[in-house]
Amino acid sequence: MSAYDAALRRRSASKVTDAAPDRAELVRLIEAAGRVADHSNLQPWRLIELRGEDRVRLGRAIHKADGHDGVSTKPLRAPLLIAVVFSEKPSGKVPAWEQEAVASGVAHLLSLLLDEADWGVIWRTGGYTRSKAVAKAHGLRTGEQLLGWLYVGGKPDERIRTRRPIDAASFVTSMPAGSGSAIANATKSAKPAKKCKKKKSKKK
């Protein structure tokens, strides 16, 4: 299947079965997702795998964030949760927003790869991503931010609701018209490149 076809058929699965990819398959898909465009190759992201009791710990942290005791059942909706963490790297060249875009790109590409591998997946976010209790449960380091979780499981037998195609042309525009010919003006203002003088070699 081509990347184009995979993107067109991708659907978010709000309900999944108890099946899930094992660690080996997950690592293989992450290897591909990590090839997302990354300015200066800073790799400002990491993923946390939540299975079994880890989901219960997250459910307890979610309830604590709401000021309640007990365990939220939200993380139990899928057998595997993948927490997406934005981990900013020091850089005088790449701003934080651009690094966060890289982390988001990894999450989206991974969700596409999981769907293509016939796993059900949905990216869930919410106010809990900024909760201190939830951050502590994940072991987030100073400066790290949680961008949500990929809920992953087996695709259910029932048909996943299809999405209406977008009007792609309406999302593509051109730059506002300027005065005169932009190419001609740019050519006139461009400074000619300085010629490097060749050093004469001294004869011994």
C-alpha positions as CSV (number, residue, x, y, z in Angstrom):
1,M,0.0,0.0,0.0
2,S,1.3,3.4,-0.9
3,A,1.6,6.2,1.7
4,Y,-1.1,8.1,-0.2
5,D,-3.5,5.1,0.1
6,A,-2.6,4.5,3.7
7,A,-3.3,8.2,4.6
8,L,-6.7,8.1,2.8
9,R,-7.9,4.9,4.6
10,R,-6.7,6.0,8.1
11,R,-9.5,6.2,10.6
12,S,-9.5,6.9,14.4
13,A,-10.8,3.8,16.3
14,S,-12.6,5.0,19.4
15,K,-13.2,1.3,20.4
16,V,-10.6,-1.5,20.1
17,T,-10.3,-5.1,21.2
18,D,-7.8,-6.5,23.8
19,A,-5.2,-7.4,21.2
20,A,-2.2,-5.2,20.9
21,P,1.2,-5.1,19.1
22,D,4.1,-6.5,21.1
23,R,7.2,-4.6,22.0
24,A,9.2,-5.9,19.0
25,E,6.5,-4.7,16.5
26,L,6.1,-1.4,18.3
27,V,9.8,-0.7,18.2
28,R,9.9,-1.5,14.5
29,L,7.1,1.0,13.7
30,I,8.7,3.7,16.0
31,E,11.9,3.3,14.0
32,A,10.0,4.4,10.9
33,A,8.0,7.1,12.7
34,G,11.3,8.6,14.0
35,R,12.2,9.5,10.4
36,V,9.9,12.5,10.5
37,A,11.4,15.8,9.4
38,D,13.6,17.0,12.3
39,H,15.5,20.3,12.1
40,S,19.1,19.7,13.3
41,N,18.1,16.1,14.2
42,L,17.5,17.1,17.8
43,Q,15.0,14.2,18.4
44,P,13.0,16.3,20.9
45,W,10.6,13.5,21.8
46,R,10.2,10.2,23.6
47,L,7.4,7.7,24.0
48,I,6.2,5.9,27.1
49,E,4.6,2.4,26.8
50,L,1.7,1.8,29.2
51,R,0.3,-1.7,29.5
52,G,-1.4,-3.7,32.3
53,E,-1.1,-2.1,35.7
54,D,0.5,1.0,34.2
55,R,-2.9,2.0,32.9
56,V,-4.4,1.7,36.4
57,R,-1.7,4.0,37.8
58,L,-2.6,6.5,35.1
59,G,-6.3,6.2,36.0
60,R,-5.5,6.9,39.6
61,A,-3.5,10.0,38.6
62,I,-6.3,11.2,36.4
63,H,-8.8,11.0,39.3
64,K,-6.3,12.7,41.6
65,A,-6.0,15.5,39.1
66,D,-9.8,15.9,39.4
67,G,-9.6,15.9,43.2
68,H,-11.2,12.4,43.5
69,D,-10.1,9.1,45.0
70,G,-10.1,5.8,43.1
71,V,-9.3,5.0,39.5
72,S,-10.5,6.4,36.3
73,T,-11.5,3.8,33.7
74,K,-10.5,6.0,30.8
75,P,-7.0,4.5,30.4
76,L,-8.6,1.0,30.4
77,R,-10.3,1.6,27.0
78,A,-7.3,0.1,25.2
79,P,-4.7,-2.6,26.1
80,L,-1.8,-0.4,25.0
81,L,-1.3,3.4,25.6
82,I,1.6,5.2,24.1
83,A,2.3,8.5,25.9
84,V,3.8,11.1,23.5
85,V,6.3,13.3,25.3
86,F,7.7,16.6,24.0
87,S,11.3,16.7,25.3
88,E,12.8,20.1,24.3
89,K,16.5,20.1,23.6
90,P,18.8,23.1,24.1
91,S,19.3,24.9,20.7
92,G,20.0,28.4,19.7
93,K,18.8,27.5,16.2
94,V,15.6,25.6,16.6
95,P,12.8,27.2,18.7
96,A,10.6,25.3,21.1
97,W,7.5,25.5,18.9
98,E,9.4,23.8,16.0
99,Q,10.7,21.1,18.3
100,E,7.1,20.4,19.6
101,A,6.0,20.1,16.0
102,V,8.5,17.4,15.5
103,A,7.1,15.4,18.5
104,S,3.6,15.8,17.1
105,G,4.8,14.7,13.7
106,V,6.2,11.5,15.3
107,A,2.9,10.8,17.0
108,H,0.9,11.3,13.8
109,L,3.2,9.2,11.7
110,L,3.2,6.4,14.3
111,S,-0.6,6.4,14.4
112,L,-0.6,6.1,10.6
113,L,1.8,3.2,10.7
114,L,-0.2,1.5,13.3
115,D,-3.4,1.9,11.3
116,E,-1.6,0.6,8.2
117,A,-0.4,-2.5,10.2
118,D,-4.2,-3.1,10.9
119,W,-4.2,-1.9,14.5
120,G,-6.9,0.4,15.8
121,V,-5.6,3.6,17.2
122,I,-6.9,7.0,18.3
123,W,-4.9,10.0,19.7
124,R,-6.5,11.2,22.9
125,T,-5.6,14.5,24.7
126,G,-7.2,16.7,27.2
127,G,-6.5,18.8,30.3
128,Y,-4.9,15.9,32.0
129,T,-1.8,16.3,29.9
130,R,-0.9,19.3,32.0
131,S,-1.7,17.8,35.3
132,K,1.1,17.5,37.9
133,A,-0.2,14.2,39.1
134,V,-0.3,12.7,35.6
135,A,3.2,14.1,34.8
136,K,4.5,12.5,38.0
137,A,3.0,9.2,37.1
138,H,4.8,9.2,33.8
139,G,8.1,10.3,35.3
140,L,8.3,13.4,33.2
141,R,11.6,15.3,33.5
142,T,11.9,19.0,34.0
143,G,10.7,20.9,30.9
144,E,9.0,17.9,29.4
145,Q,5.3,18.1,28.3
146,L,2.8,15.4,27.6
147,L,1.1,15.7,24.2
148,G,-1.5,12.9,24.9
149,W,-1.7,9.2,24.3
150,L,-2.2,6.9,21.4
151,Y,-4.8,4.3,22.5
152,V,-3.9,1.1,20.6
153,G,-5.7,-2.2,20.2
154,G,-7.2,-4.6,17.8
155,K,-9.6,-3.3,15.2
156,P,-13.2,-4.3,16.1
157,D,-15.3,-6.4,13.6
158,E,-17.8,-3.6,13.2
159,R,-17.1,-1.1,10.4
160,I,-15.3,2.0,11.5
161,R,-17.2,5.1,10.5
162,T,-15.8,6.7,7.4
163,R,-14.8,10.3,7.2
164,R,-16.1,12.7,4.6
165,P,-13.4,13.8,2.1
166,I,-12.1,17.3,2.6
167,D,-12.2,20.1,0.0
168,A,-8.5,20.1,-0.4
169,A,-8.4,23.0,-2.9
170,S,-10.0,25.3,-0.3
171,F,-7.0,24.8,2.0
172,V,-4.4,25.9,-0.6
173,T,-4.0,29.6,-1.3
174,S,-1.4,31.8,-2.8
175,M,0.6,34.7,-1.4
176,P,-0.9,38.2,-1.6
177,A,-0.1,40.0,-4.8
178,G,2.8,42.5,-4.5
179,S,3.8,45.5,-6.5
180,G,5.7,44.9,-9.7
181,S,7.5,41.7,-10.5
182,A,8.8,40.1,-7.3
183,I,11.4,38.1,-9.3
184,A,12.7,41.2,-11.1
185,N,12.9,43.2,-7.9
186,A,14.7,40.5,-6.1
187,T,17.1,40.1,-8.9
188,K,17.9,43.8,-9.0
189,S,18.4,44.0,-5.2
190,A,20.6,40.9,-5.1
191,K,24.2,41.6,-4.5
192,P,26.6,39.9,-6.8
193,A,28.7,37.2,-5.2
194,K,32.3,38.3,-4.4
195,K,34.9,36.6,-6.5
196,C,37.5,34.8,-4.5
197,K,41.0,35.8,-5.5
198,K,43.3,32.9,-6.1
199,K,46.5,33.1,-4.1
200,K,49.6,32.8,-6.2
201,S,51.8,30.0,-5.2
202,K,55.3,31.1,-4.4
203,K,58.1,29.3,-6.2
204,K,60.8,27.9,-4.2
